[in-house]
Amino acid sequence: MAEPSPWSLAVNALSLGLSFGFATWLVGVRLAKRSWDQLGWHTTDGMTHRLVNGATLGAVMAALAIALAFLGSGARVQLTPDWSRWAAQAAPLGCALILAALWEELTFRGLPLRLLADALGPVAAMLVLALGFGIAHARNPHAGFLSTVNVALAAIWLSFAFFSPGGMALAWGLHFGWNAGLALLFDAPVSGYTFQVPAVEYHPGTRVWVDGGAFGPEGGVVATIVLCTGTLAVIGSRFKQPKDWLA
């Protein structure tokens, strides 16, 4: 069975994004009477800036995970002469990744996180949805216990971003930057899925527990280290005032 083309992935992600966006408006804005600002869409200042900042940080974190995989497991990235084909593949795949990141944020942050936080408190809401996020990826190709734990850690990282002043734009950017950094820059698997990007080939090393093997860095301790570090970076100086900024 042939793998779906990047453009078909982009169209599918767009349809899911539109569906969850409509559900957010219908349930969150119209029925639950929450404002877009309460749902994380802080539109009054610099939303594009926060999205770009998040994408940049996410890509840097992906590069750090790859670097740790090099050092700890002997993973390597091999460059090939296919750079003329890279842009043709990267454009639709980049569209698919940014749209996929959006619909996952709408599904596991956004409205669900806001409503759960109102009912249970933000910390409990983050933990509940992190568990759901991990379980949702537990059936991905080559998934295991550590990959599920790391995906749950990623959800906590993105939830802290949602509650920060960056809101949904920052969480969306981080999510996209991480996935795009792994896939487009290094051709590494993303949550067990490979995309065969031209010009670069990723080869995992000899220690699956370190670099995640066929699942990608998210399946190894390199992601555990980087995601914990990234969470602290998002929290920043607010670390000592969780009750104030998580309210």
Disulfide bonds with the S-S distance in Angstrom:
none
